[in-house]
């Protein structure tokens, strides 16, 4: 266990991972709570597992966005790629005694993020009819799957109509909706599924979900499938509850793309079927066990509860937005939305990577693997600008080419990022001592970074070299010579 009882690394934690969320609980160092929520002034919070991010909503039973890591296409601004907002298979509605539940007819609406177990809990009262608690989690052990557990307690005799829907963003094309059943002697599996393509047709994306009921096989509610629109279909069921009765059910949802699977539609259904047959208890236990393992690496601060919350809030987002065993990196906003187009900047290596390197070196390795797999694109970038070695892009996305909008001069001139990447690769070896990694991953990158800087400098006399025509590390001093940070980082990596 690496419990670091100091906050030296706090300066390394990227403050932009997600907007600070409402007000914090006064008692628990692991919980962030929000009450008296104003939908017009709501930023939300994200539950994520490094592959999918689900952004909370100020509306009951809703999820605002679902973001897939590593999936990009051209559909928003700047003539550059954007991280893809995909199908929303976690969206729900609730009807109680014939009335649709919304913000206008509920009270005591609260949300609480349990950072220790990565669970977002939403609770509210439906008049004098019922109280509702919803728990949302992006399952850590199942990288493409989320789970929502809903508990409804009747205050009087009522009939509920829970609705699970899949909503397609308007930018997805060629959308198809399906409702498939698998009938076995011991279980009936009913999957709500959608697939379609990213705006240019580059990637196929798919999502599928399934209910998990507590009732024995043959006694569970009957699901009704309805097509509402080309981008919206749903399944629902009816259930009568007696006064004082509590009823719990769950929805598991899987979201995948052709970046990771040749047949994302079938894989989304397989993953949802797997999760359904695992059951709520096993899913929750394995999810919590994975997060307990992550939190063995913590930063503990004594005597200042609010600062402890702030530190863990930052760590929670770092742990949520990346995962071990991948070749995906971190954008400034992580998986909390579409900010910065989901691109990877120098913020990753300089600000977000250092605490991960010390606390979670396997996750840090994933960030470096992202750069290694895009080394050839960096070589091509250097070649195009008349340099040797590898010149990494200021904004990187799927293939490692330059993805900075052309109106921003940072793309051709923010060269210090190449130094930051070389520095990060060497630090990984210094911390881990992994010589096998150094030979197969570290050295190839460090060699190309060194070749770039050797060709980038200009000799100005015996023992004097300059780096001219760059943008400074503050990102607004354009086309200047000998920026201190750029020169210092070049010298460091050489």
DONUVO-508040 format. One line per 3 residues: number of its first residue (from 1); for each residue x, y, z of C-alpha. Coordinates in Angstrom, 2 decimals. Layout:
N
NUM = X/Y/Z | ...
This chain:
494
1 = 0.00/0.00/0.00 | 1.29/3.41/-0.96 | -0.55/5.77/1.41
4 = 1.22/9.08/0.95 | 0.46/11.32/3.92 | 1.47/14.54/2.25
7 = 0.08/16.65/-0.55 | 3.26/17.37/-2.48 | 1.71/15.81/-5.57
10 = -1.45/17.89/-5.37 | 0.05/20.44/-7.74 | 0.25/17.68/-10.33
13 = -3.46/16.90/-10.23 | -5.23/18.45/-13.18 | -7.89/20.84/-11.99
16 = -9.91/20.64/-15.22 | -10.87/16.99/-14.96 | -14.44/17.93/-14.05
19 = -16.07/21.09/-12.75 | -16.24/21.25/-8.94 | -19.62/19.77/-8.13
22 = -21.98/21.75/-5.91 | -21.38/21.38/-2.19 | -19.51/18.72/-0.28
25 = -20.62/16.58/2.66 | -19.50/17.87/6.03 | -18.64/14.49/7.50
28 = -17.31/11.91/5.06 | -13.90/12.25/3.37 | -15.21/10.02/0.57
31 = -18.48/11.71/-0.42 | -19.42/14.77/-2.46 | -23.07/15.75/-2.13
34 = -25.42/18.12/-3.93 | -28.76/19.42/-2.70 | -31.12/22.16/-3.89
37 = -29.92/21.49/-7.43 | -30.61/24.19/-10.00 | -30.77/22.62/-13.49
40 = -29.78/25.97/-15.03 | -26.57/26.02/-12.99 | -25.59/22.36/-13.06
43 = -22.29/20.87/-14.21 | -22.77/17.29/-13.15 | -20.29/14.60/-12.26
46 = -19.01/11.61/-14.20 | -18.78/7.93/-13.37 | -16.26/6.28/-15.66
49 = -13.96/3.27/-15.89 | -11.34/4.40/-18.39 | -13.33/3.23/-21.41
52 = -16.81/4.72/-20.98 | -17.92/7.86/-19.18 | -21.49/8.55/-18.03
55 = -22.26/12.18/-17.20 | -24.96/12.86/-14.61 | -28.09/14.89/-15.23
58 = -30.16/17.24/-13.04 | -33.26/15.39/-14.25 | -34.51/12.29/-12.41
61 = -33.56/8.91/-13.91 | -31.51/10.56/-16.65 | -27.92/10.37/-17.92
64 = -26.78/13.43/-19.85 | -24.01/11.96/-22.02 | -22.18/8.72/-22.73
67 = -18.61/9.18/-24.01 | -16.44/6.40/-25.50 | -12.68/6.58/-25.03
70 = -10.54/6.38/-28.14 | -13.39/6.90/-30.63 | -13.14/10.08/-32.74
73 = -14.74/11.51/-35.84 | -15.27/14.86/-37.56 | -18.58/16.37/-36.54
76 = -18.24/19.51/-34.47 | -15.82/22.43/-34.67 | -12.48/23.37/-36.11
79 = -12.34/20.84/-38.96 | -10.63/18.45/-36.56 | -11.71/15.21/-34.94
82 = -13.87/15.13/-31.82 | -14.30/12.43/-29.23 | -17.56/10.65/-29.94
85 = -20.71/11.12/-27.92 | -22.43/7.80/-28.48 | -25.76/6.09/-27.80
88 = -27.18/6.63/-24.34 | -28.31/3.18/-23.13 | -28.51/4.27/-19.48
91 = -31.32/6.79/-19.92 | -34.54/6.02/-18.03 | -37.99/7.34/-17.23
94 = -40.45/6.54/-14.48 | -44.24/6.75/-14.47 | -46.06/6.54/-11.11
97 = -49.84/6.12/-11.09 | -49.99/7.31/-14.68 | -47.91/10.47/-14.12
100 = -44.50/10.90/-15.74 | -41.88/11.78/-13.14 | -39.92/14.98/-13.81
103 = -38.39/17.87/-11.90 | -41.74/19.64/-11.58 | -43.44/16.88/-9.58
106 = -40.66/15.61/-7.32 | -39.08/16.95/-4.14 | -35.98/16.46/-2.02
109 = -33.85/15.77/-5.11 | -30.28/14.94/-4.00 | -27.17/13.49/-5.57
112 = -24.14/12.01/-3.83 | -20.88/10.72/-5.30 | -19.26/7.90/-3.34
115 = -15.66/8.32/-4.51 | -14.44/5.22/-2.70 | -16.72/2.91/-4.68
118 = -17.33/5.14/-7.73 | -21.11/5.15/-7.32 | -23.39/8.10/-8.02
121 = -26.56/7.98/-5.94 | -29.61/10.05/-6.85 | -32.63/10.17/-4.53
124 = -35.97/11.98/-4.63 | -39.59/11.85/-3.48 | -42.51/11.48/-5.87
127 = -45.12/13.47/-3.97 | -46.98/11.32/-1.48 | -46.62/8.25/-3.70
130 = -43.05/6.95/-3.51 | -39.41/7.52/-2.71 | -36.76/6.58/-5.28
133 = -33.05/5.83/-5.00 | -30.92/5.25/-8.10 | -27.29/4.10/-8.04
136 = -25.21/4.53/-11.20 | -21.77/3.01/-11.78 | -19.43/2.41/-14.71
139 = -18.30/-1.08/-13.78 | -14.55/-1.04/-13.25 | -14.02/-4.72/-14.01
142 = -16.16/-4.60/-17.17 | -14.70/-1.74/-19.22 | -17.64/-1.34/-21.63
145 = -20.50/-1.86/-19.16 | -22.44/0.25/-16.69 | -25.13/-0.61/-14.15
148 = -28.01/1.34/-12.69 | -29.75/-0.04/-9.59 | -33.16/1.46/-8.79
151 = -35.00/1.06/-5.49 | -38.58/2.30/-5.21 | -40.45/2.40/-1.90
154 = -44.21/2.90/-2.06 | -45.76/5.32/0.43 | -49.21/4.05/-0.55
157 = -50.62/1.55/-3.02 | -49.23/2.52/-6.42 | -48.51/1.26/-9.91
160 = -45.08/2.02/-11.33 | -43.95/1.95/-14.94 | -40.13/1.98/-15.20
163 = -38.85/2.70/-18.70 | -35.40/1.96/-20.11 | -34.58/3.65/-23.39
166 = -31.69/3.99/-25.81 | -31.34/7.43/-27.32 | -29.15/8.13/-30.37
169 = -27.45/11.53/-30.66 | -28.54/13.34/-33.81 | -25.04/13.18/-35.31
172 = -25.07/9.38/-35.58 | -26.12/8.08/-39.00 | -27.79/4.93/-40.33
175 = -29.22/4.13/-36.90 | -31.02/0.81/-36.40 | -32.95/-0.34/-33.34
178 = -33.53/-3.94/-32.24 | -35.25/-5.88/-29.48 | -33.89/-9.40/-29.17
181 = -34.84/-12.27/-26.89 | -32.95/-15.34/-25.73 | -35.25/-17.87/-24.06
184 = -33.72/-20.60/-21.92 | -35.34/-22.94/-19.39 | -33.70/-21.04/-16.54
187 = -33.75/-17.46/-17.83 | -35.39/-15.08/-20.30 | -32.95/-12.51/-21.68
190 = -34.40/-9.48/-23.46 | -31.95/-6.98/-24.95 | -32.71/-3.48/-26.15
193 = -30.06/-2.70/-28.78 | -29.12/0.10/-31.17 | -26.33/0.54/-33.67
196 = -25.23/3.18/-36.15 | -22.24/4.99/-37.53 | -20.24/8.03/-36.55
199 = -20.97/11.14/-38.67 | -18.50/10.37/-41.47 | -19.19/6.63/-41.35
202 = -15.69/5.99/-40.02 | -16.76/3.98/-36.98 | -19.68/1.75/-36.14
205 = -21.01/2.13/-32.61 | -23.52/0.04/-30.71 | -25.22/-0.11/-27.33
208 = -27.37/-2.69/-25.62 | -29.06/-3.01/-22.26 | -31.03/-5.52/-20.22
211 = -33.09/-5.53/-17.04 | -32.10/-7.58/-14.00 | -35.05/-8.56/-11.80
214 = -35.16/-10.05/-8.30 | -38.09/-12.31/-9.12 | -37.57/-15.95/-10.00
217 = -37.67/-16.99/-13.65 | -41.25/-16.95/-14.87 | -42.34/-14.46/-12.22
220 = -40.48/-11.40/-13.48 | -42.41/-8.51/-15.06 | -43.32/-8.72/-18.74
223 = -41.33/-6.29/-20.86 | -43.03/-4.24/-23.58 | -40.95/-2.87/-26.45
226 = -41.91/0.36/-28.21 | -40.36/2.25/-31.13 | -40.77/5.99/-30.55
229 = -38.56/7.44/-33.25 | -35.59/6.54/-35.42 | -33.28/7.66/-32.60
232 = -35.29/6.51/-29.60 | -36.79/3.19/-28.56 | -37.60/1.70/-25.18
235 = -38.74/-1.20/-23.06 | -41.02/-0.85/-20.06 | -42.89/-2.89/-17.51
238 = -45.72/-2.39/-15.02 | -45.57/-3.29/-11.35 | -48.10/-2.77/-8.56
241 = -46.68/-2.04/-5.12 | -48.43/-2.05/-1.75 | -47.93/0.73/0.76
244 = -44.57/0.24/2.48 | -43.31/-2.23/-0.12 | -39.80/-1.76/-1.53
247 = -38.98/-2.98/-5.02 | -35.47/-3.12/-6.53 | -34.38/-3.82/-10.10
250 = -31.35/-2.99/-12.23 | -30.41/-2.15/-15.80 | -27.03/-3.14/-17.25
253 = -25.82/-1.33/-20.37 | -22.88/-1.91/-22.70 | -21.40/0.51/-25.25
256 = -18.75/-0.51/-27.80 | -17.37/0.57/-31.15 | -15.55/-0.79/-34.18
259 = -12.33/0.67/-32.77 | -12.26/-2.33/-30.43 | -14.55/-4.91/-32.08
262 = -15.26/-6.06/-35.61 | -18.94/-6.61/-34.76 | -19.84/-4.05/-32.09
265 = -23.58/-4.83/-32.25 | -23.19/-8.47/-31.27 | -20.50/-7.66/-28.73
268 = -22.67/-5.05/-27.00 | -25.40/-7.67/-26.64 | -22.97/-10.34/-25.43
271 = -21.58/-8.02/-22.78 | -25.04/-7.02/-21.55 | -26.11/-10.67/-21.45
274 = -22.97/-11.54/-19.49 | -23.63/-8.75/-17.00 | -27.28/-9.73/-16.61
277 = -26.40/-13.32/-15.81 | -23.68/-12.23/-13.38 | -26.36/-10.53/-11.32
280 = -26.36/-7.33/-9.30 | -24.55/-8.69/-6.25 | -21.59/-10.13/-8.16
283 = -21.32/-7.06/-10.37 | -21.29/-4.74/-7.39 | -18.81/-6.88/-5.45
286 = -16.34/-7.07/-8.31 | -16.72/-3.36/-9.08 | -16.07/-2.41/-5.47
289 = -13.15/-4.83/-5.21 | -11.52/-3.20/-8.24 | -11.93/0.26/-6.73
292 = -10.69/-0.92/-3.35 | -7.54/-2.07/-5.13 | -7.14/1.34/-6.78
295 = -7.56/3.16/-3.48 | -4.73/1.20/-1.90 | -2.78/4.02/-3.55
298 = -4.17/7.10/-1.88 | -3.04/10.52/-0.70 | -4.10/10.98/2.91
301 = -4.17/14.38/4.54 | -4.76/14.77/8.27 | -6.56/17.65/9.90
304 = -8.21/19.25/6.87 | -11.35/17.44/5.72 | -12.14/19.72/2.79
307 = -8.61/19.48/1.38 | -8.79/15.70/1.76 | -12.01/15.69/-0.27
310 = -10.44/17.91/-2.92 | -7.42/15.63/-3.26 | -9.56/12.52/-3.53
313 = -11.89/14.24/-6.00 | -8.88/14.84/-8.25 | -7.59/11.28/-7.79
316 = -11.08/9.89/-8.39 | -11.14/11.51/-11.81 | -7.63/10.37/-12.72
319 = -8.51/6.81/-11.75 | -11.87/7.02/-13.55 | -10.63/8.43/-16.84
322 = -7.76/5.99/-17.50 | -7.10/2.31/-16.93 | -4.30/-0.20/-17.05
325 = -3.72/-2.48/-20.02 | -4.78/-0.03/-22.71 | -3.17/2.36/-25.18
328 = -5.49/5.27/-24.37 | -4.47/8.56/-22.82 | -6.15/11.42/-20.95
331 = -7.64/14.59/-22.35 | -7.99/17.66/-20.10 | -11.69/16.87/-19.51
334 = -11.22/13.11/-19.44 | -14.47/11.27/-20.13 | -16.63/13.98/-18.57
337 = -17.79/15.37/-21.90 | -16.60/16.73/-25.22 | -14.40/19.55/-23.90
340 = -11.15/20.22/-25.80 | -12.58/17.81/-28.41 | -11.29/14.96/-26.25
343 = -7.78/15.61/-27.54 | -4.56/14.77/-25.69 | -2.25/17.70/-24.85
346 = 0.93/18.22/-22.84 | -1.29/18.39/-19.74 | -1.26/14.60/-19.76
349 = 2.48/14.05/-19.39 | 3.23/17.10/-17.26 | 0.25/17.35/-14.89
352 = -1.83/14.17/-14.87 | 0.86/11.56/-15.46 | 3.17/12.24/-12.45
355 = 0.70/11.27/-9.68 | -0.38/8.23/-11.68 | 3.25/7.21/-12.14
358 = 3.77/7.10/-8.39 | 0.35/5.84/-7.31 | -0.73/3.67/-10.28
361 = 2.28/2.92/-12.52 | 0.29/0.41/-14.61 | -2.20/3.13/-15.53
364 = 0.69/5.52/-16.22 | 2.11/2.92/-18.58 | -1.12/3.02/-20.61
367 = -0.62/6.75/-21.19 | 2.88/6.09/-22.51 | 1.66/3.21/-24.66
370 = -0.69/5.68/-26.35 | 2.32/7.78/-27.41 | 4.41/4.76/-28.40
373 = 1.72/3.41/-30.72 | 1.62/6.80/-32.46 | 5.39/7.18/-32.83
376 = 5.28/6.74/-36.60 | 2.82/9.63/-36.93 | 5.20/11.78/-34.86
379 = 8.06/10.82/-37.19 | 5.97/11.90/-40.17 | 5.19/15.20/-38.43
382 = 8.90/15.88/-37.90 | 9.64/15.00/-41.51 | 6.93/17.37/-42.75
385 = 8.48/20.23/-40.76 | 12.02/19.54/-41.89 | 13.29/17.88/-38.73
388 = 14.66/14.49/-37.77 | 13.23/12.10/-35.21 | 9.72/12.44/-33.84
391 = 7.76/15.67/-33.37 | 4.65/14.88/-31.34 | 1.48/16.84/-32.13
394 = 0.17/19.56/-29.85 | -3.31/18.03/-30.03 | -3.47/14.29/-30.54
397 = -6.50/12.07/-31.06 | -7.00/8.67/-32.65 | -4.09/8.23/-35.05
400 = -1.50/10.56/-33.51 | -1.52/13.11/-36.32 | -1.79/16.84/-35.61
403 = -5.39/17.64/-34.62 | -5.04/21.29/-33.67 | -7.42/23.61/-35.57
406 = -5.49/25.59/-38.17 | -6.51/28.92/-36.62 | -4.50/27.97/-33.53
409 = -0.76/28.44/-34.11 | -0.02/26.06/-31.25 | -0.12/23.12/-33.68
412 = 2.99/23.96/-35.73 | 4.92/25.79/-32.97 | 4.19/24.34/-29.49
415 = 7.26/22.11/-29.64 | 7.87/21.69/-25.94 | 5.30/18.88/-25.88
418 = 7.89/16.58/-27.47 | 10.22/17.32/-24.58 | 7.45/16.61/-22.06
421 = 6.78/13.22/-23.64 | 10.46/12.28/-23.59 | 10.69/13.40/-19.96
424 = 7.66/11.23/-19.06 | 9.16/8.15/-20.71 | 12.44/8.51/-18.80
427 = 10.62/9.10/-15.50 | 8.75/5.83/-15.96 | 12.03/3.96/-16.11
430 = 13.45/5.89/-13.14 | 10.42/5.02/-11.00 | 9.86/1.41/-12.10
433 = 13.35/0.29/-13.10 | 11.73/-1.81/-15.84 | 14.61/-2.51/-18.25
436 = 12.52/-4.71/-20.52 | 10.08/-1.83/-21.01 | 12.99/0.57/-21.51
439 = 14.36/-1.57/-24.34 | 11.05/-2.20/-26.10 | 9.18/1.05/-25.47
442 = 11.27/3.68/-23.74 | 14.42/3.73/-25.85 | 12.68/3.88/-29.26
445 = 10.78/6.99/-28.17 | 13.70/8.63/-26.35 | 15.96/8.09/-29.35
448 = 13.50/9.79/-31.71 | 12.90/12.65/-29.27 | 16.66/13.24/-28.99
451 = 17.04/13.20/-32.78 | 14.27/15.80/-33.04 | 15.90/18.21/-30.59
454 = 19.33/17.73/-32.14 | 17.87/18.79/-35.48 | 15.66/21.50/-34.00
457 = 18.39/23.56/-32.29 | 20.44/26.18/-34.14 | 24.15/26.52/-33.40
460 = 25.09/30.12/-32.62 | 28.76/29.72/-31.90 | 31.00/27.47/-29.79
463 = 28.93/25.80/-27.07 | 25.82/27.90/-27.81 | 22.57/26.61/-29.25
466 = 19.19/28.27/-29.60 | 15.63/27.13/-30.27 | 13.85/29.82/-32.24
469 = 10.32/30.45/-33.50 | 8.21/28.62/-30.94 | 5.16/29.31/-28.82
472 = 5.93/29.52/-25.13 | 4.61/27.18/-22.50 | 2.03/29.77/-21.48
475 = 0.42/29.10/-24.90 | -0.03/32.73/-25.93 | 3.47/34.11/-26.61
478 = 3.65/33.28/-30.30 | 6.70/32.91/-32.54 | 9.30/33.80/-29.94
481 = 12.90/32.69/-29.54 | 14.48/30.74/-26.69 | 11.47/30.18/-24.48
484 = 12.84/29.18/-21.07 | 10.58/26.16/-20.57 | 11.10/24.85/-24.10
487 = 14.88/25.21/-23.90 | 14.99/23.72/-20.42 | 12.90/20.71/-21.37
490 = 14.98/20.09/-24.50 | 18.15/20.19/-22.43 | 16.63/17.87/-19.83
493 = 15.59/15.15/-22.26 | 18.85/15.34/-24.20
